[in-house]
Amino acid sequence: MKKSMFTGFSGALRERGISGAVRYAKSLGFDAVEPSPCDAIDTVAKAEELKRVLADEGMFTACFSLCVTLSGDEGKAVVERLKREADIARACGSPFLHHTLVAGLSPAPIGMPSFERVFDEVVTRAGEVADYCKRIGIKCLYEDQGFLFNGVERFSKFLDAMNHDNIGVCFDFGNIFFAGETPQRFIGAFSNRVMHVHIKDYLYKSGSMPHPGEGWLTTRDGDFLRDTIPGHGIVDFVPCFRILQKAGYKGVYSFEFGGPEPYELGTKRAMENMEYYYELARSTAQRKIDRINLPGVD
């Protein structure tokens, strides 16, 4: 299981510099990193330095990610920004530029355009970015994120409309809950297109209860979610790992953790939990194969 540091890495770059951040990620047990835009790597030269330092430590850049919104009046400027960030991503050594489509994890305010209204312009603008990334040799990835472009039906419609040979899926274990669906359903639908994975988990409370307070987010259906240590929440990791393993996924698992626990403790617990679940998925899948191969067992 190849593990990447996502949450916390860009902050470490700002606080510790490139060499310090890479050493910090390695000390936590990560094999790779997933940067987001920050001052420490805001030029191609700085990004190339990050790539060199990572290589010296036997590490690499798994993905380059950023949160943007492609719809609306500012969408054209966002496209140009994404092209510049794609150059940074390539210089870091990342094979992927992962970006959101319409960001936001709160109910749409009155007057906000619907999914159907923004769909065509988002597809067009995402396609322009994917074309640019193809020219420079990296792929564009999209995840189950936000309220508008989330859920199996909407996400499938988006991928079909893109009809592009330079795109793939970043599977996020937790974000699908904001659309009222399960990670198993999402990964089952798109396992053949997954190129990168984000490890995340949430605590859950029904929307029939009073709002739980600070730190809790509201889903599209009005339920409540709060970040927690992966393995402590509602994600059923074992069947998801099993689906990924059966699909032949050999990529990186990038860790997100935004819970209230101290970052290093939360990350340590998350990595322990995921390694356990990953091996459990592999061993239970093997037991099924062994049973099928037993004489007289159908």
WOFENZI-V358052 format. One record per residue. N is the residue number from 1. PHI is phi in degrees with one decimal (* if undefined). Layout:
n = (N	N)
phi = (PHI	PHI)
This chain:
n = (1	2	3	4	5	6	7	8	9	10	11	12	13	14	15	16	17	18	19	20	21	22	23	24	25	26	27	28	29	30	31	32	33	34	35	36	37	38	39	40	41	42	43	44	45	46	47	48	49	50	51	52	53	54	55	56	57	58	59	60	61	62	63	64	65	66	67	68	69	70	71	72	73	74	75	76	77	78	79	80	81	82	83	84	85	86	87	88	89	90	91	92	93	94	95	96	97	98	99	100	101	102	103	104	105	106	107	108	109	110	111	112	113	114	115	116	117	118	119	120	121	122	123	124	125	126	127	128	129	130	131	132	133	134	135	136	137	138	139	140	141	142	143	144	145	146	147	148	149	150	151	152	153	154	155	156	157	158	159	160	161	162	163	164	165	166	167	168	169	170	171	172	173	174	175	176	177	178	179	180	181	182	183	184	185	186	187	188	189	190	191	192	193	194	195	196	197	198	199	200	201	202	203	204	205	206	207	208	209	210	211	212	213	214	215	216	217	218	219	220	221	222	223	224	225	226	227	228	229	230	231	232	233	234	235	236	237	238	239	240	241	242	243	244	245	246	247	248	249	250	251	252	253	254	255	256	257	258	259	260	261	262	263	264	265	266	267	268	269	270	271	272	273	274	275	276	277	278	279	280	281	282	283	284	285	286	287	288	289	290	291	292	293	294	295	296	297	298)
phi = (*	-85.9	-114.4	-121.9	-90.6	-104.1	-57.2	96.3	-72.9	-64.3	-63.3	-64.7	-60.3	-66.9	-85.8	-113.8	79.6	-64.4	-62.8	-64.9	-67.2	-66.0	-62.6	-63.5	-60.5	-66.0	-64.4	-82.5	100.8	-83.6	-95.9	-150.9	-133.9	-130.4	-75.6	-122.2	-56.6	-159.9	-60.2	-68.4	-136.0	-93.6	-134.2	-61.0	-62.1	-65.5	-64.1	-65.5	-64.1	-58.3	-59.5	-66.4	-64.0	-59.6	-61.6	-61.4	-94.9	72.9	-119.8	-157.9	-92.1	-81.3	-165.8	-127.0	-126.1	-153.0	-103.3	-141.0	-125.3	-90.4	-87.5	85.7	-63.7	-87.1	-60.9	-64.1	-66.2	-64.2	-58.5	-65.8	-63.2	-62.9	-64.4	-65.1	-68.3	-62.9	-63.9	-65.0	-59.1	-62.9	-65.1	-70.5	94.1	-75.2	-80.4	-132.6	-112.5	-105.2	-139.5	-75.8	-111.0	-133.4	-73.5	128.0	-126.6	-146.3	-55.7	-62.1	-69.2	-54.8	94.0	-67.8	-59.0	-78.6	-54.2	-64.7	-71.3	-94.9	-56.1	-63.2	-70.8	-66.6	-61.3	-62.3	-70.8	-62.9	-64.3	-64.4	-67.2	-63.2	-62.2	-64.0	-62.9	-63.4	-64.8	-99.1	92.8	-128.8	-103.5	-96.0	-120.7	-133.1	-119.4	-76.4	-135.9	79.3	-99.7	-81.3	-97.2	-144.4	94.0	-59.4	-64.8	-68.1	-66.2	-63.6	-61.9	-64.1	-61.9	-63.7	-68.1	-62.0	45.4	-123.9	-90.9	-122.5	-131.5	-157.6	-111.3	-101.4	-82.8	-105.7	-60.7	-100.2	-62.7	-63.5	-64.1	-68.5	-103.1	74.0	-119.8	-108.8	-58.9	-60.6	-66.3	-68.0	-67.5	-63.6	-79.7	-125.6	-58.6	-75.7	-119.4	-74.9	-119.9	-156.9	-134.9	-106.7	-86.0	-155.6	-147.4	-136.3	-84.3	-131.6	-137.4	-66.8	-68.9	-74.0	-93.7	-62.4	-57.9	-71.8	112.7	-58.8	96.3	-97.4	-107.4	-104.7	-81.6	-62.9	-93.8	90.9	-85.1	-123.7	-131.5	-139.3	-54.7	-147.5	-59.8	-52.3	106.6	-101.3	-112.3	-96.5	-67.4	-93.6	-69.0	-59.7	-63.6	-66.8	-60.1	-63.3	-63.4	-62.7	-63.9	-65.8	-74.9	89.6	-66.6	-120.1	-82.8	-93.3	-108.9	-102.8	-93.5	-113.0	-149.5	-126.9	-76.0	-77.1	-67.9	-54.4	-57.9	-65.1	-65.4	-60.9	-66.8	-60.7	-63.1	-61.9	-65.7	-61.6	-62.6	-68.8	-62.3	-64.7	-65.5	-62.4	-69.3	-63.4	-61.5	-68.2	-71.3	-70.0	-64.2	-66.5	-62.0	-65.1	-64.2	-61.1	-67.0	-62.1	-85.4	-67.6	-57.1	80.9	-105.3	-87.0)
